[in-house]
C-alpha cells in the first residue's frame, strides 16, 4: 500500500520555540493532505486540510497563525507549531489523499512535547 | 470536529470471547473505515466498507454498515490478548473524520 512518512517521529522543545513537522507521500502524489491532532486517551481531531499550492482550510477552533501549514508540492506538506506551549503537546498525525485512487493514507505520527 | 460516537467507550473481555464495537455518524459518506491503535502508536488500517456494502469480513473481523441508520459495527471474534488496543471508526466523505473510539482490553 501507499506510504506516508513523517519527520521527526518525536520532538521535545522549550516553550516559546517553533517546531516544524514534515509529511511526505513516498510513492504517490497527494492532491490533498490533512493534519490531525490527538491528545492522550482521545480520538484524532482534524485540524486542517491543504491542497497543493493553496492556503490551508482550518477547522473551527484551530488557530491558523499558530499552526502554519505549507503544502509546497504534491508529495510534501509541513506543519509548523509556532511559539509552542505545553498545551500544544500532542500526537500530530498527517494524512495524504491519493489523486488517483482517492484513498487516504496516514503517517505514523509525531509526538510533540513542549517543556 | 468528530463525526460521531462510538460505544462502548471501553470494553473488557476474556480471551476467546467476541468483542463488538459500534459507531454512529452524522453525514453522508463514501465509505467507512476501522482502525486500530496501540497506546502511543500510529494507526493500523483494519477494514474498509463502502457505502453500497452492508457487510464485510476479513479474518476474525466482521464489519456491518447500515446507511439508513448511519451506523456501523465491528465484531472481533475469538479475541486474543494481542487485540488489546483502541479501535476507531472513520467516515470518509471528502475528508476522514474519526469517532471517539473504543478501548478494548482482552484479558488472557
Interface residues (C-beta under 8 A of the other chain):
Chain A: X1 X32 X34 X36 X41 X42 X43 X44 X45 X46 X49 X59 X60 X91 X93 X95 X104 X106 X107 X108 X109 X111
Chain B: X1 X2 X40 X41 X42 X43 X45 X88 X92 X95 X96 X97 X98 X99 X100 X101 X103
